[in-house]
Amino acid sequence: MKKARILVTRRWPQVVESVLAERFDAEFNVSDRPMDQAALADALARYDAVLPTVSDRLPAALFEQDALSVRIIGNYGVGYNHIDIAAASARGIAVTNTPGVLTDCTADLAMTLLLQVARRAGEGERELRAGGWTGWRPTHMIGTKVTGKTLGIIGFGRIGKAMARRCHFGFDMDVVFHNRSRVDPAEAARHGARQLYTVEEVLAASDFVSLHCPGGGENVGLIDARRLQAMKPSAFLINTARGDVVDEAALVRALADGRIAGAGLDVYAAEPQVPEALRQMENVVLLPHLGSATAETRTAMGMKVVDNITAFFEGRDPPDRVA
């Protein structure tokens, strides 16, 4: 039987690429440079499957061309707001993602950002490396205590629940959350958390706010100027969800005006571009989208894609189909 032709848009862990090369007629982006819109349009017209990442934008226009060969898009990642799902579905193209396998590592990174920004770890390391540290003193680089504070979570899915457990059982934090749907109180309590009715209630109650909701759609700009104003002036915003969930211009203004104390960010609205104003702020910890960046997780994500497209081309329903 003729093997399906697939294109992998960026370099993946070697073990995953080896499996793909064995099972399919696979082509890899050996330069590992981002593909532009023309190259992605060409891929949709030439391959049976395209395997993109969060850095590959697949808007409706790419699915409107006359000749499309692609039958499935095996997304490498749990979020898929960079793909126009409605446009893909209208052309009969399946879309899959990789849920579940990156939960713990993303929650670990959210915890890392929270601790770093609270204890001014980024500032401290920069000072030390620059040779500016003059020794211990009682008033040097005073941060914020984490243990016993209140964490607010926006989005109580797998990662939100994992973050709640880390903060409540690890740091004795009071955890409140907002979720679009009601969560059974017993289930919430199992993760050391309780649900509040509105986003604003969570923001007003929290010393740290951690975002774990999907990007795109109604969540674009969810944390805007009005909601940043609802936070405590002493509070910190943590985002490991999607960059478009936060109005970055409003966040810059809130930080510059002291309306919130700081932020820890792993995702940005126009990656890899990061606003210069954020890069110049000492009370902001910035990471280059490392949420799932462990060897174990990135391999597991790749194997999820393998399982999805293998099922599809064998005539079975992909286990992680979103469209």
C-alpha positions as CSV (number, residue, x, y, z in Angstrom):
1,M,0.0,0.0,0.0
2,K,1.3,3.4,-0.9
3,K,2.4,5.4,2.1
4,A,0.7,8.7,2.9
5,R,2.8,11.8,2.1
6,I,3.3,14.0,5.2
7,L,5.1,17.2,6.0
8,V,6.5,18.0,9.4
9,T,6.8,21.8,9.6
10,R,9.6,22.0,12.3
11,R,12.2,19.6,13.7
12,W,10.8,17.1,16.3
13,P,12.6,14.8,18.7
14,Q,14.7,12.3,16.7
15,V,12.9,9.3,18.0
16,V,9.6,10.6,16.8
17,E,11.0,11.6,13.4
18,S,12.3,8.1,13.0
19,V,8.9,6.6,13.6
20,L,7.3,9.0,11.1
21,A,9.9,8.2,8.5
22,E,9.3,4.5,8.9
23,R,5.5,4.7,8.7
24,F,5.0,7.4,6.1
25,D,6.5,9.1,3.1
26,A,7.7,11.9,5.4
27,E,9.4,15.2,4.6
28,F,11.0,17.2,7.3
29,N,11.9,20.9,7.6
30,V,15.6,20.3,8.1
31,S,16.4,24.0,8.4
32,D,13.9,24.3,11.3
33,R,13.1,27.8,10.1
34,P,9.4,29.0,10.3
35,M,7.5,28.4,7.1
36,D,5.8,31.4,5.6
37,Q,2.2,31.5,4.4
38,A,3.1,30.7,0.8
39,A,5.0,27.6,1.9
40,L,2.2,26.4,4.2
41,A,-0.3,26.9,1.4
42,D,1.9,24.8,-0.9
43,A,2.1,22.1,1.8
44,L,-1.7,21.9,2.1
45,A,-1.9,21.5,-1.7
46,R,0.8,18.8,-2.0
47,Y,0.7,16.5,1.1
48,D,-1.8,14.1,2.6
49,A,-1.0,15.3,6.1
50,V,0.6,18.5,7.5
51,L,2.0,18.4,11.0
52,P,2.2,22.0,12.3
53,T,3.2,23.6,15.6
54,V,1.9,26.7,17.4
55,S,4.2,28.8,15.4
56,D,2.5,27.9,12.1
57,R,-0.5,30.1,11.3
58,L,-3.2,28.4,9.3
59,P,-5.9,31.0,8.7
60,A,-9.1,30.5,6.6
61,A,-7.4,31.8,3.4
62,L,-5.1,28.8,3.3
63,F,-8.0,26.4,3.1
64,E,-9.9,28.4,0.4
65,Q,-7.5,27.5,-2.4
66,D,-8.9,25.3,-5.1
67,A,-6.5,22.3,-5.0
68,L,-6.1,20.8,-1.5
69,S,-4.5,17.5,-1.0
70,V,-4.3,17.6,2.8
71,R,-6.7,15.3,4.6
72,I,-5.6,15.7,8.2
73,I,-3.7,18.3,10.2
74,G,-1.9,16.6,13.1
75,N,-1.2,19.5,15.4
76,Y,1.9,19.3,17.7
77,G,0.4,20.8,20.8
78,V,-2.7,20.9,22.8
79,G,-3.8,24.5,21.8
80,Y,-5.0,24.9,18.2
81,N,-6.2,28.6,18.0
82,H,-3.5,29.1,15.3
83,I,-5.6,26.9,13.0
84,D,-9.0,28.0,11.5
85,I,-10.9,25.0,12.6
86,A,-14.1,26.0,10.9
87,A,-12.4,26.5,7.5
88,A,-10.6,23.2,7.8
89,S,-13.8,21.4,8.7
90,A,-15.6,23.0,5.8
91,R,-13.1,21.4,3.4
92,G,-13.5,18.0,5.1
93,I,-10.1,18.1,6.8
94,A,-9.6,16.5,10.1
95,V,-7.6,18.2,12.9
96,T,-6.1,16.6,15.9
97,N,-4.1,17.8,19.0
98,T,-2.0,16.4,21.8
99,P,-3.9,16.7,25.2
100,G,-2.9,15.2,28.5
101,V,0.8,14.6,28.0
102,L,2.0,18.2,28.7
103,T,-0.1,18.9,31.8
104,D,2.5,18.4,34.6
105,C,5.4,20.1,32.8
106,T,3.3,23.2,31.9
107,A,2.1,23.4,35.5
108,D,5.7,23.1,36.7
109,L,6.7,26.0,34.5
110,A,3.8,28.1,35.8
111,M,5.0,27.4,39.3
112,T,8.5,28.4,38.2
113,L,7.3,31.7,36.9
114,L,5.3,32.4,40.0
115,L,8.2,31.8,42.3
116,Q,10.6,33.7,40.1
117,V,8.6,36.8,39.9
118,A,7.6,36.7,43.5
119,R,11.2,36.3,44.8
120,R,12.7,38.5,42.1
121,A,14.9,35.7,40.9
122,G,15.4,37.0,37.4
123,E,16.5,40.4,38.7
124,G,18.8,38.8,41.2
125,E,20.5,36.6,38.6
126,R,21.0,39.5,36.2
127,E,22.5,41.6,39.0
128,L,24.9,38.8,40.0
129,R,26.0,38.0,36.5
130,A,26.6,41.7,35.7
131,G,28.9,41.9,38.8
132,G,26.6,44.3,40.6
133,W,26.0,42.3,43.8
134,T,27.8,43.9,46.7
135,G,26.9,41.3,49.3
136,W,24.0,40.4,51.6
137,R,22.1,43.2,53.3
138,P,18.7,43.3,55.1
139,T,17.0,45.5,52.5
140,H,18.4,44.0,49.3
141,M,15.9,42.8,46.6
142,I,13.0,42.2,48.9
143,G,10.3,40.0,47.3
144,T,6.9,38.6,48.1
145,K,6.1,35.6,50.3
146,V,4.4,32.8,48.4
147,T,3.4,30.3,51.1
148,G,-0.1,31.0,52.5
149,K,-1.1,33.5,49.8
150,T,-4.2,33.2,47.5
151,L,-3.9,31.9,44.0
152,G,-6.5,32.6,41.4
153,I,-6.8,30.3,38.4
154,I,-8.6,31.2,35.2
155,G,-9.5,27.9,33.5
156,F,-9.8,24.7,35.6
157,G,-8.9,22.1,33.0
158,R,-6.1,19.6,33.4
159,I,-3.3,22.2,33.8
160,G,-5.3,24.4,36.0
161,K,-6.0,21.5,38.3
162,A,-2.4,20.5,38.3
163,M,-1.4,24.1,39.2
164,A,-4.0,24.1,42.0
165,R,-2.5,21.0,43.6
166,R,1.0,22.3,43.5
167,C,0.0,25.6,45.1
168,H,-2.4,24.3,47.7
169,F,-0.7,21.1,48.9
170,G,2.9,22.3,48.2
171,F,2.7,25.9,49.4
172,D,-0.4,26.0,51.6
173,M,-2.1,28.5,49.3
174,D,-5.8,29.2,49.3
175,V,-6.9,28.5,45.7
176,V,-9.9,30.0,43.9
177,F,-10.8,29.6,40.3
178,H,-13.1,30.6,37.5
179,N,-14.2,28.1,34.9
180,R,-16.8,28.5,32.1
181,S,-18.7,25.5,33.3
182,R,-19.6,24.5,36.9
183,V,-17.1,22.1,38.6
184,D,-18.5,19.8,41.2
185,P,-17.4,21.2,44.6
186,A,-16.1,17.8,45.7
187,E,-14.0,17.6,42.6
188,A,-12.7,21.1,43.1
189,A,-11.9,20.3,46.8
190,R,-9.9,17.3,45.7
191,H,-7.5,19.7,44.1
192,G,-7.5,22.1,47.0
193,A,-9.6,24.7,45.3
194,R,-13.0,26.4,45.3
195,Q,-15.0,27.9,42.4
196,L,-16.0,31.6,42.2
197,Y,-18.7,32.9,39.9
198,T,-16.9,35.5,37.9
199,V,-13.4,36.3,36.6
200,E,-13.6,39.6,38.5
201,E,-14.2,37.8,41.8
202,V,-11.1,35.7,41.2
203,L,-8.9,38.6,40.3
204,A,-10.0,40.7,43.3
205,A,-9.3,37.9,45.7
206,S,-5.9,36.8,44.4
207,D,-2.3,37.6,45.2
208,F,-1.3,35.6,42.1
209,V,-3.4,35.0,39.0
210,S,-2.5,32.1,36.8
211,L,-4.1,31.7,33.3
212,H,-4.9,28.2,32.1
213,C,-7.7,28.8,29.6
214,P,-7.7,28.2,25.8
215,G,-6.6,30.9,23.5
216,G,-8.6,32.3,20.5
217,G,-12.3,33.0,20.2
218,E,-14.0,34.6,23.2
219,N,-10.8,34.4,25.2
220,V,-8.9,36.9,23.1
221,G,-8.1,39.8,25.3
222,L,-9.9,38.1,28.3
223,I,-7.5,39.9,30.6
224,D,-7.9,43.5,29.4
225,A,-7.4,46.9,31.1
226,R,-10.6,46.6,33.1
227,R,-9.8,43.2,34.5
228,L,-6.2,44.2,35.2
229,Q,-7.6,47.1,37.2
230,A,-9.7,44.5,39.2
231,M,-6.5,42.9,40.5
232,K,-4.7,43.9,43.7
233,P,-1.9,46.4,43.2
234,S,0.3,43.8,45.0
235,A,-0.7,41.0,42.7
236,F,1.2,39.1,40.0
237,L,-0.1,37.8,36.7
238,I,1.2,34.4,35.4
239,N,0.5,33.3,31.8
240,T,1.4,29.9,30.4
241,A,-1.8,29.6,28.4
242,R,-1.8,31.6,25.1
243,G,-0.5,35.1,24.5
244,D,-3.7,36.4,23.0
245,V,-5.6,35.8,26.3
246,V,-3.9,39.0,27.6
247,D,-4.2,42.4,26.1
248,E,-0.4,43.1,26.0
249,A,-0.7,46.8,25.6
250,A,-3.0,47.0,28.6
251,L,-0.6,44.8,30.6
252,V,2.4,47.1,29.8
253,R,0.4,50.1,31.0
254,A,-0.7,48.3,34.2
255,L,2.9,47.3,35.0
256,A,4.3,50.7,34.2
257,D,1.6,52.5,36.3
258,G,2.0,50.1,39.2
259,R,-1.5,48.8,39.0
260,I,-0.2,45.3,39.4
261,A,3.1,44.2,41.0
262,G,4.6,42.1,38.2
263,A,4.1,39.3,35.7
264,G,5.6,36.0,34.6
265,L,5.0,35.2,31.0
266,D,5.8,32.2,28.8
267,V,3.5,33.1,25.8
268,Y,3.0,36.2,23.7
269,A,0.4,37.5,21.3
270,A,2.8,37.7,18.3
271,E,5.4,35.1,19.0
272,P,8.4,35.3,18.7
273,Q,8.0,39.1,19.0
274,V,7.9,40.4,22.5
275,P,7.1,44.0,23.2
276,E,10.2,46.0,24.0
277,A,8.5,47.6,27.0
278,L,8.1,44.2,28.6
279,R,11.7,43.2,27.9
280,Q,12.9,46.4,29.7
281,M,10.8,45.8,32.9
282,E,12.6,44.3,35.9
283,N,9.4,43.1,37.5
284,V,8.5,40.8,34.6
285,V,9.9,37.3,34.1
286,L,10.0,36.3,30.4
287,L,10.5,32.8,29.1
288,P,10.5,31.7,25.4
289,H,7.4,29.4,25.4
290,L,9.0,26.6,27.4
291,G,5.8,25.2,29.0
292,S,6.1,21.7,27.5
293,A,9.9,21.9,26.9
294,T,11.1,18.7,28.6
295,A,12.5,15.7,26.6
296,E,9.8,13.4,28.0
297,T,6.9,15.7,27.1
298,R,8.0,16.8,23.7
299,T,8.6,13.1,22.7
300,A,5.2,12.2,24.2
301,M,3.5,15.0,22.2
302,G,5.1,13.8,19.0
303,M,4.0,10.2,19.6
304,K,0.5,11.5,20.2
305,V,0.6,13.0,16.6
306,V,1.9,9.7,15.3
307,D,-1.0,7.8,16.9
308,N,-3.5,10.3,15.5
309,I,-2.4,10.2,11.9
310,T,-1.7,6.5,12.0
311,A,-5.3,5.9,13.1
312,F,-6.6,8.3,10.4
313,F,-4.8,6.6,7.5
314,E,-5.8,3.2,8.8
315,G,-9.5,4.2,8.6
316,R,-10.0,4.6,12.4
317,D,-11.1,7.6,14.3
318,P,-8.1,9.6,15.6
319,P,-8.1,9.5,19.4
320,D,-7.5,13.3,19.8
321,R,-9.7,14.7,17.0
322,V,-10.9,18.2,17.5
323,A,-12.5,18.6,14.1
